[in-house]
């Protein structure tokens, strides 16, 4: 009781700019009540003797009601504005737009995005413009760079892909997101090469004793739209059996091997999935798989049995976003259908119904740059994909960065994915 009273009185602290509007609201409600009583011509007002009879009482009552209504509307509007500006400075100039947009995002479809690397984070930047109901499931099999060192030194799951997803979904100040992505240079001694965000997640994991809780706390700092989850909290290593029969251990070593990959698996096998991951997958309206490195970013998530089973059982619209370019060390010479077959081989029954492929041409000078590195354009073989029982979806997805690298246009991809959900809704009802 005392605590509730203390919180209520907290609204009267100086500087909140709400006391004047609370007072006006009280006056307005009182005037409104007075007006109703006067119009009702209750006998208590006859005792006053100065109202001049029922007709004058009615006129005074109408004026009191109008004043009270106006005062209540103005005070409520200003109260909302004062609170909104305190929480979001931009609300001062476009409060209605912000409120409408936030409400639209809150009622957006429930989306689960599965993958890792830059592909997943780019997708999330587009999806957060359409909904806040996003759950990103990012692989934790990375063993290179800062993530690999933290994994070896501190025994925490590699946080690199998780960090990128958190930053992609962030709705915080630009300086904060820049801080999370900051990487210490060679002058920093033992910190050299480490990302500040990775260090923060690793430190929170040691403090809380729980990797998932550490991610949740980092999410609060960044005020992200949605949530980010690892497929498993168990320490796992990604291994590959190469086409020549050799075995390579470690994600970074697999890509660097430069040999055709036959099959990938986790060591130890069958890690435990998180209950929360299975829950968000079961409740999803849309499950997006990719884009990203097929063998080292997408498939590792499905090597967690609970994730694979949950996706197969889900009633959501399931879409595979195919890469635009092949990847040296992983998918040289792959067409879209080859990507699909590779995923099917690792997951059993295909975990998606649609395949979103790029139909836009890529400039020759860009292709020449990729070919020099051993990569090329992924052939969007629509007929072969359809023959596999899937629905091919084509769109102009190319976005060439200023430095000449091909990326998915996150806005176009997100818009097309949302359209697929909306097109399927009547069929589900």
N, C-alpha and C positions, 0 to 999 in steps of 0.2 A: 504494500500500500504506500509506504513512505517512498520507495523507489519510483513508483509510478507518478507520485506527486512531484518528486524532484525532476523527473523527465519532463513533465508538463510545464513546470515553472522555467525549465531551461529555454523554452521558446521566448521568454521575456528578457533574455540576456541582451545587453546593448550590442549594436552592430549587426544584428540579424535582419533588421528592417522589416519586422513583422508586427511589432506592437501596435503601430498606428493603424494598420489594416485590420488587426484583430479587434481593436476598439471600434473602428468604423463598422465592422461586421456585426458587433454586438448592438450598436446603435441602429443599424439597418434592420436587424431581426426584431428589435424592440418596436421600431416604427411600424414594421409590417404587422406585428401582432396587435398593436394599438389600432391600426387601420381596420383590421378584420373585426375587432370588437366594436368599433364605432359603427361600421356598416351593419353589423348584426343588431345595433341599437339596443345593447344590453342595458338593463335598468340601472346598473351601477353608475352609468354616466349621467343619468338623470339627476343624481344627487349633486353633481357639480354645478348644474344650473346655468352654466355660461355657454352652452353649446347651441342654444337657440332652437332646440327641437330636433326631431328626427332628420329633416331634410338637410339642415346644416351639418349635423353629425355625420351624415352620409358623405357629404362633400369633403369634410375634413378627413374622414376615413380614407377616401380615395387618394387624397394628396399624401397622407401618411403611408399608404400602401405603396404608391409609386416611388416615394422617397426611399422607403425601406428596401424595395426591390432593387432600385438603382444603387443604393449604398452597398447592398449585399453582393451584387454583381461586380462592382468596382473593387471591393475589398477582396473578394475571392480571386479575381483576376490578378491583382497585385500580390496577393499571398503566393499564388502559384508561380508568378514571375520571380519573386524574391528567392523562393526555394530553388527554382530552376537555374537561375543565374549563379547561385552559390555552388550548385553541382556542376553546371556546364556554362562557362563564360559566354559561349556563342549564343546562348538562349536569349540574350538581351535584344538581338537584332532579328532573330527568326525563330521565336519560341514555337509558334504553331507548326512550322515546317519540321522542326526537330521532334516535336511530340508525335506528329502524324507518321514521320519516318520510323521513329522508335516503335510505335504501335504496329506498323506494317512488318517490321523486322521480327517482332515478338511473335507474330502470328504466321511467320514464314514456315516452310516445310522443315521437318526434322531431317537433317542431312548427316550422314556418316561418310567421311572421306578416309580412305585407306591407302597408305603408301609411305613415302619418305623422300628425303632429298629436296632439291629445289622445285621439283615438279609438284609435290604436295603443297608446299608453302605458297607457290604461285596460284594454285587452284583456290586455296583458302582466301586469298586476297580478293578474288572475284566473288566467291560465295557469300562473304560477309556483307556484301552490298544488298543481298536479297533476304537474308535470314540471320537471326542470332542463335538459332537452334542447331548449332554445328558441333559435331564431335569428330575430332581428327584423331585417327589411330596411326601413330608413327612408329616405324620399326626401331628397335633398340639393338640391332646387330652390328652397328658401326664399330670399327676397331682402329680407325685411323685418326690422325691429327689430335686435336685437343680432347675429343671424346674418348679416343683410345687410350690416351695417357691417363685420364681421370679414371677410366675403368680399371687400368692396371694398378695405378697408385692407390686409389681409394676404394676400389671394389664396388663402385656404383654403376648402374646401367648407363651406357653412353647417352648423354643428354643432347647431342648436337641437333638431330632431326626434331626432337621435342622443342628445343629452343627456337628453331626456325619457324615452327608452326605457331608457337606462342607469339612471336613477333608479328607474324602474318595476320593473326587475329586481333592484335592489340588495338585498343581504342584510346591509348594514352598519349601523352605528350611525345613529339618526335624525338626529343632529347633522351627520353627514357628508352625508347626502342633502339636508338643509336648506341646507348650505353650497353644494352643487352647484347648487341652484335659486335661491340668493340673487341678487337683482338690485339693482345699485347705484342709489341714488335721485338726484334732481336736484342734490344738493349735492356730487356726486362728480366734477364737471367732465367731463373727457373719458371717464370711466368710466360716466357717467350712462346708465342704461338697459341696460347690459351685464349679462349673467348670468355669475356666477363660473365656472359649469361650462363655458360657451362659451369663456371666456378660457383656462381650463385646457386644453381640447381643442386650441384654436388654438396655445397655447404648446407643447404636446407635439408638435403637427404640425411646427412650426418646428424643434424640437430633434431629432426623429427623422427629419424629412424625409419622413414617410409618414403620411397621414391614417388609414389602417387600423390602423397600429401605434399611433398616438396613442389611438385608440378602445380598443384592446386593453389599453393601459397604464391608462387610466381605468377600465376594467372590473375590473382587478386591485385598484385602490384601493377600489372599491365592493363587491368580492366579489359580483358579480352572478350570478344563476342563469340561465345561458345566455350568449348573445353577441349583439352588435349589429353590423350590417354596413351600409355604404352600397351601393346598387345599382351605383354607379360612383364612381371617384375623379376622373373628369374634371370640369373646371368646366363646368357647363351652366346655361342659363337657360330657364325655362319661358315659352312664348309661347302666345297664344290668338288664334284667328280668331273674331271675334264674329259673331253672327247678322246684324248689319248690314253685314258685310264688312270692318270695321276690324280692325286687328291691335294687340294689347296685349302688351307685354313685361314680364315679372316677375310672380311669384306674387302678391305683395301688390297689385299694380296690377290684376291680373285680377279678384280678388275685389272690389276697391274700385270697379271700373268700373260695376257695377250694371246690366250689360247681359247679355242671354242669350248663352251661350257656344256656339259651333258645334263647335269642334275645338281641341285643345291639342297642342303639339309642343315638342320640345327644340331648342335652338340652342347649339352645333352638333348636328345630328342624329346618330343612331347612335353614342352614346358607348360606350366599352369597358366591359364588365361585369367584375366581379372573379371570378376563378376560384373563390374560396372560396364566393361566392354560388351559383354554378351547382352546386357540390358539395353544399352543405347542402340545396338544393332537390331534387336528385336522390335524396338519402338520406331525405327526409322521409316520415313516416307521415301527417302532416296539414299542409295548406297553408291558411292563413287569410288572406283578402283583406278589408281593412276591419276595423272601420268607420272612417269619416273622410271628409274632403272628397273627393268623387269626382274632380273635375277637377284639384285641386291637391295632393292627398295620395296618392291611390291610383293613378290612371292614370300619373303621371310615372315610377313604378317600372317599368311595362310598356313605356315608351318606350325603355328600354334593351334592345336586341334580345336580348342574352344572357339577361336575366331572363325576358322573354316566352317565349322558346323553351324555357328550362329548365322553367318552370311547365307549359307545354303537354305536354312530354314526360314529366313526373313521373307516377309510379304512385300517388301519395298520394291520400288523401281531400281534396278541394278544396272549400272553403266560402267563399261570399261573405256577410259579415255586413252586412246592409243598414242604413243609417241609420234612426233613428226619426223624426227631423224633417228637413224640407227645409232648405236653406242659402241665405240671401239672397246674391245675387251669383253663385250657381252652379247650384242645382237647384230653383228655385222651381217649384212645381206638379208635381214629379216623383213618380211612383209607384215602387214597388219594381221593376216591369218596366222603367220608364224608366231607372233606374240601371243595370240589367243591359244594356239596349240601348246605353247610352253607353259602357260598358266594352267591349262587343263591337265597337263601331265602331272603337275605338282598338287593340284587340288581335287582331282577326281572329276566329278561333275562340275561344269563351268559355273562360277559364282556370279554370273551376270547374264543379262538378256539383250542388252544393247551394246554396240561398239561405236563410239564416237571417233570419227576419222577426219583428218584434214583433207579438204578438197582444193585448197588454194595453192597456186604455183609458188615456187621459191626462186628468187633471182639467181641467175647463173653464177654471178660472182660469189654469192654466198655458198652455193653448192660446191664450187671449186675449192673454197676454203675448207669445207667439211671433208671433201674427198681426199684432200691432201693429208688429213688426219686419219683417214681410213673409215670415215662415216659417209652416209648417203641418205637420201630421202626414203622414208618408209613408204612402200607401195600400198596405197589404200585399195586392196583387192576386194571390193564390195561383194562381187558375185561369190567368191570363195567363202567369205564371212557368212553370207546368207545361206550358203549350202550347209554350213555347220549348225544351222538352226537358230542363228542369232539375227538381230535386226540391225543392219548397218545404218548409221546416221552420219551424214556428211555435212560439213560446215567449213567456212573459211576461218581457220584457227591460228594462222601464222601471225606472229609479231616479231619482227627482226629488231633486236636491240641496236643501240647506237654503235656498239663495237662489233656488230656483224654476227651475233649469235641468234639462232632461231629459238624462240620461246612460244609457248601457247599464249594466246591473248586471253588473259584470265577473265575479263568481262564477257567476252563472246562465249567462252566455254561455260561459265556459270549461267549465263542467260539461256543457253541451249539446254543445259541440264534441268533448269527449273521448268522450261517449256515441256520437257519430256514427262516430268511429274504431273504437270497440269493436264497434259493430253491423256494421261493414263487414269486420272481420277474418275471420269465417268464410267470407265470399264470396271473399276473396283467397287463401285457403289451398287 
